[in-house]
Amino acid sequence: MADLLRRHGTGAERLRELLADPEVTVAPGVYDALSARFAEAGGAGVVYMTGFGVAASRLGRPDVGLLTMTEMVSQAKAIANAVDVPLIADADTGYGNPINVIRTVQEYEQAGVAGIQLEDQSWPKKCGHMADKTVIAAEEMARKIEAAVAARENPDTVLIARTDAIAPLGYDEAIRRARMYRDAGADVLFVEALRSEEQMAQARADLTGADLLFNWVEGGKSPMPDVVTLKELGFALAIYPISGLLSAARALQETYASVPPVSSGMQFSEFTEAIGLDEILRLNARFA
């Protein structure tokens, strides 16, 4: 976990090393600094800031485009400061046109983000596994990717291009778009809501020259293969954006089902140890 006295880089170089590994890079979803610390403590080598989770935890609302860029950057900075592992962060649509994307990339890099995900939905966007999504023109999204490439200060910052075109326009159009985004400079391609393992394998065959990301969502539109299968299918990166959020939500629901609430979880001393109280006490003794 992050040490208060250490100065952290973005982790972009480490993220690229992980993506170059033949094994699938697994990125648990996190939505705040606390969830990120627990994910890192559990062995995560990289974490993924989910916009769905940030909307739920920060606003108590679904992921339907209610969050602003500054709110997302603030959350990303808190997460990046809490952990030592690389952070991939959802940047939605880039919050506007290519000029807005330039600022978004700059702000995310300054916050300590190692990988930035941009998508081709119309604004206000929706969670990728919700119905009634719409997308912008592929050419407009390609210009956004080009702007993101030009804007990044660290050439190792990983740019992830997501297309949501399968639902409104079909698989073939999603692949056409992904190829355009690859040619525009995206490092990782994310074809959202692939419908079957056969379609996943076809996407790998259709998209050469870039790493592929798979979105593992409980109860979503895609299958939920294990990591071995994901490797066999040729995916380089798998994100599990809402696993922790759903578990936390169930625990909160059960705890607050009675008044007064009764915890069945960690004890006070366990929790303070997990969030670094011992480190604070040592520093206090050192500098008091």
C-alpha positions as CSV (number, residue, x, y, z in Angstrom):
1,M,0.0,0.0,0.0
2,A,1.1,3.6,-0.6
3,D,3.5,5.1,2.0
4,L,2.8,8.6,3.0
5,L,6.4,9.6,2.5
6,R,6.9,8.1,-0.9
7,R,6.4,9.9,-4.2
8,H,4.4,7.9,-6.7
9,G,4.8,7.9,-10.4
10,T,1.9,7.2,-12.7
11,G,2.7,3.5,-13.0
12,A,2.3,3.7,-16.8
13,E,5.5,1.9,-17.5
14,R,4.5,-0.9,-15.1
15,L,1.1,-1.2,-16.8
16,R,2.7,-1.6,-20.2
17,E,4.9,-4.3,-18.7
18,L,1.8,-6.1,-17.5
19,L,0.1,-5.9,-20.8
20,A,3.2,-7.3,-22.5
21,D,3.0,-10.4,-20.3
22,P,1.4,-13.4,-22.0
23,E,-0.8,-13.9,-18.9
24,V,-4.1,-12.0,-18.7
25,T,-3.8,-8.8,-16.6
26,V,-6.6,-8.8,-14.1
27,A,-7.8,-5.4,-12.8
28,P,-10.3,-5.4,-10.0
29,G,-12.8,-2.6,-10.1
30,V,-12.5,0.1,-7.4
31,Y,-14.6,3.2,-6.7
32,D,-12.7,5.1,-4.0
33,A,-9.5,5.0,-2.0
34,L,-10.7,2.5,0.5
35,S,-11.8,-0.1,-2.0
36,A,-8.5,0.4,-3.8
37,R,-6.5,-0.2,-0.7
38,F,-8.3,-3.5,-0.1
39,A,-7.9,-4.5,-3.7
40,E,-4.1,-3.9,-3.5
41,A,-3.8,-5.7,-0.2
42,G,-5.6,-8.7,-1.8
43,G,-2.9,-9.0,-4.4
44,A,-4.1,-6.8,-7.3
45,G,-1.3,-5.7,-9.6
46,V,-3.4,-3.0,-11.2
47,V,-6.8,-1.5,-10.3
48,Y,-9.6,-0.1,-12.5
49,M,-11.6,2.9,-11.4
50,T,-15.2,2.2,-12.5
51,G,-17.4,5.1,-13.5
52,F,-20.4,2.9,-12.5
53,G,-19.0,2.5,-9.0
54,V,-18.0,6.1,-8.7
55,A,-21.5,7.2,-9.6
56,A,-23.0,4.8,-7.1
57,S,-20.7,5.6,-4.3
58,R,-20.4,9.4,-4.8
59,L,-24.0,10.1,-5.9
60,G,-25.9,7.1,-4.9
61,R,-27.2,7.0,-8.5
62,P,-26.7,4.8,-11.6
63,D,-24.1,5.4,-14.3
64,V,-26.1,7.6,-16.7
65,G,-23.8,10.5,-17.3
66,L,-24.4,12.4,-14.1
67,L,-20.7,12.8,-13.1
68,T,-18.5,15.6,-14.3
69,M,-14.9,15.3,-15.4
70,T,-13.7,17.2,-12.3
71,E,-15.5,14.8,-10.0
72,M,-14.0,11.8,-11.8
73,V,-10.5,13.3,-11.7
74,S,-10.9,14.0,-8.0
75,Q,-11.8,10.4,-7.4
76,A,-8.9,9.1,-9.6
77,K,-6.4,11.3,-7.7
78,A,-7.6,9.9,-4.3
79,I,-7.3,6.4,-5.6
80,A,-3.9,6.9,-7.2
81,N,-2.5,8.4,-3.9
82,A,-3.8,5.5,-1.9
83,V,-2.0,2.7,-3.8
84,D,1.3,1.8,-5.4
85,V,-0.1,-0.3,-8.3
86,P,-1.1,1.3,-11.6
87,L,-4.5,2.8,-12.0
88,I,-6.7,2.5,-15.1
89,A,-9.5,5.0,-15.0
90,D,-12.8,5.3,-16.8
91,A,-12.9,8.7,-18.6
92,D,-16.3,8.2,-20.1
93,T,-16.6,10.1,-23.5
94,G,-13.8,12.5,-22.7
95,Y,-16.5,15.0,-21.6
96,G,-16.9,16.7,-25.0
97,N,-15.1,17.2,-28.3
98,P,-11.4,16.6,-29.0
99,I,-10.4,19.8,-27.3
100,N,-12.2,18.6,-24.1
101,V,-10.4,15.2,-24.5
102,I,-7.1,17.0,-24.5
103,R,-7.9,18.6,-21.1
104,T,-9.3,15.3,-19.8
105,V,-6.1,13.4,-20.6
106,Q,-3.9,16.1,-19.1
107,E,-6.0,16.1,-15.9
108,Y,-6.1,12.3,-15.6
109,E,-2.3,12.1,-16.1
110,Q,-1.7,14.8,-13.4
111,A,-3.9,12.8,-11.1
112,G,-1.6,9.8,-11.4
113,V,-3.6,7.6,-13.8
114,A,-1.6,5.1,-15.8
115,G,-4.4,4.1,-18.3
116,I,-7.2,6.2,-19.6
117,Q,-10.4,4.6,-21.1
118,L,-12.5,6.6,-23.6
119,E,-15.7,5.5,-25.2
120,D,-17.8,6.4,-28.3
121,Q,-21.2,6.8,-26.7
122,S,-23.3,9.9,-27.1
123,W,-23.6,12.1,-24.1
124,P,-25.1,11.6,-21.6
125,K,-23.7,8.1,-21.7
126,K,-24.9,4.9,-19.9
127,C,-23.3,1.9,-18.4
128,G,-22.2,-0.4,-21.2
129,H,-24.6,-3.2,-20.1
130,M,-27.7,-1.0,-20.0
131,A,-30.3,-0.7,-22.8
132,D,-30.9,2.1,-25.3
133,K,-27.3,3.3,-25.8
134,T,-26.4,5.5,-28.8
135,V,-23.0,6.2,-30.3
136,I,-21.3,9.2,-32.0
137,A,-19.9,8.9,-35.5
138,A,-16.9,6.7,-35.7
139,E,-14.8,9.5,-37.4
140,E,-15.6,11.8,-34.5
141,M,-14.4,9.2,-32.0
142,A,-11.2,8.6,-34.0
143,R,-10.4,12.3,-33.8
144,K,-10.9,12.1,-30.0
145,I,-8.3,9.2,-29.9
146,E,-5.9,11.2,-32.0
147,A,-6.3,14.2,-29.6
148,A,-5.7,11.9,-26.6
149,V,-2.5,10.6,-28.2
150,A,-1.3,14.1,-28.9
151,A,-2.2,15.3,-25.4
152,R,-0.5,12.7,-23.2
153,E,2.6,13.9,-21.6
154,N,3.9,10.4,-20.8
155,P,4.1,8.3,-23.9
156,D,3.7,5.2,-21.8
157,T,0.2,6.3,-20.6
158,V,-2.1,3.6,-22.0
159,L,-5.0,4.7,-24.0
160,I,-8.0,2.4,-24.1
161,A,-10.7,2.9,-26.8
162,R,-14.1,1.4,-26.1
163,T,-16.9,1.0,-28.6
164,D,-20.5,0.5,-27.6
165,A,-21.6,-0.1,-31.1
166,I,-22.7,-3.7,-30.9
167,A,-26.1,-2.9,-29.2
168,P,-27.2,-0.1,-31.5
169,L,-25.4,-1.0,-34.8
170,G,-24.2,-4.6,-34.6
171,Y,-21.0,-6.6,-34.4
172,D,-19.5,-5.7,-37.8
173,E,-19.8,-2.0,-37.2
174,A,-18.2,-2.4,-33.7
175,I,-15.2,-4.1,-35.3
176,R,-15.0,-1.5,-38.0
177,R,-14.9,1.2,-35.3
178,A,-12.4,-0.7,-33.2
179,R,-10.0,-0.9,-36.2
180,M,-10.4,2.9,-36.8
181,Y,-9.6,3.6,-33.1
182,R,-6.5,1.2,-33.3
183,D,-5.3,3.1,-36.4
184,A,-5.9,6.4,-34.6
185,G,-3.4,5.4,-31.9
186,A,-5.3,3.4,-29.2
187,D,-3.2,0.9,-27.3
188,V,-6.0,-1.3,-26.1
189,L,-9.3,-2.0,-27.8
190,F,-12.5,-2.6,-25.7
191,V,-15.5,-3.9,-27.7
192,E,-18.2,-3.6,-25.1
193,A,-20.9,-6.3,-24.4
194,L,-19.6,-9.1,-26.6
195,R,-22.5,-11.7,-26.6
196,S,-20.7,-15.1,-26.5
197,E,-17.4,-16.8,-26.3
198,E,-17.6,-17.4,-30.0
199,Q,-18.0,-13.7,-30.6
200,M,-15.1,-13.0,-28.3
201,A,-12.9,-15.4,-30.3
202,Q,-14.1,-13.8,-33.5
203,A,-13.2,-10.3,-32.2
204,R,-9.7,-11.5,-31.4
205,A,-9.3,-12.8,-34.9
206,D,-10.8,-9.6,-36.4
207,L,-8.6,-7.2,-34.4
208,T,-4.9,-7.6,-34.9
209,G,-2.2,-5.2,-33.8
210,A,-3.7,-4.2,-30.4
211,D,-4.4,-5.7,-27.0
212,L,-8.0,-6.5,-26.2
213,L,-9.9,-5.8,-23.0
214,F,-12.8,-7.9,-21.6
215,N,-15.4,-6.5,-19.3
216,W,-16.5,-9.1,-16.7
217,V,-19.9,-7.9,-15.3
218,E,-22.0,-10.0,-13.0
219,G,-25.4,-10.3,-14.6
220,G,-24.4,-8.3,-17.7
221,K,-24.8,-9.0,-21.4
222,S,-21.5,-10.9,-21.8
223,P,-20.5,-14.4,-20.7
224,M,-18.3,-14.6,-17.6
225,P,-15.4,-16.9,-18.5
226,D,-12.6,-17.7,-16.1
227,V,-9.1,-16.3,-16.6
228,V,-7.8,-19.4,-18.2
229,T,-10.5,-19.2,-20.9
230,L,-9.9,-15.4,-21.3
231,K,-6.2,-16.2,-22.0
232,E,-7.2,-18.9,-24.5
233,L,-9.5,-16.4,-26.3
234,G,-6.6,-14.0,-26.6
235,F,-7.5,-11.2,-24.2
236,A,-4.7,-9.2,-22.6
237,L,-6.7,-7.3,-19.9
238,A,-9.8,-8.2,-17.9
239,I,-11.6,-5.7,-15.7
240,Y,-14.0,-6.7,-13.0
241,P,-15.6,-3.3,-12.4
242,I,-18.4,-4.0,-10.0
243,S,-17.5,-7.1,-8.1
244,G,-16.3,-5.2,-5.1
245,L,-19.1,-2.7,-5.3
246,L,-21.8,-5.4,-5.4
247,S,-20.3,-7.2,-2.4
248,A,-20.1,-4.0,-0.4
249,A,-23.6,-3.0,-1.4
250,R,-24.9,-6.4,-0.1
251,A,-23.0,-6.0,3.1
252,L,-24.4,-2.5,3.7
253,Q,-27.9,-3.6,2.9
254,E,-27.7,-6.4,5.4
255,T,-26.1,-4.3,8.1
256,Y,-28.6,-1.5,7.8
257,A,-31.6,-3.8,7.5
258,S,-32.0,-3.5,11.3
259,V,-32.0,-0.5,13.6
260,P,-29.7,-0.1,15.4
261,P,-27.4,-1.6,12.8
262,V,-25.2,-4.5,13.8
263,S,-22.0,-5.3,12.0
264,S,-21.0,-8.8,11.0
265,G,-17.8,-7.6,9.4
266,M,-14.4,-6.5,10.6
267,Q,-13.6,-5.3,14.1
268,F,-12.4,-1.8,14.8
269,S,-8.8,-2.8,15.3
270,E,-8.8,-4.9,12.1
271,F,-10.1,-2.0,10.1
272,T,-7.7,0.6,11.5
273,E,-4.8,-1.7,10.8
274,A,-6.1,-2.2,7.2
275,I,-6.2,1.5,6.5
276,G,-2.7,2.2,7.9
277,L,-3.1,3.5,11.4
278,D,0.2,1.9,12.5
279,E,2.1,3.9,9.8
280,I,0.5,7.2,11.0
281,L,1.5,6.4,14.6
282,R,5.1,5.7,13.6
283,L,5.3,8.9,11.7
284,N,3.7,10.8,14.6
285,A,6.4,9.4,16.9
286,R,9.1,10.3,14.4
287,F,8.1,13.9,13.9
288,A,6.4,14.8,17.2
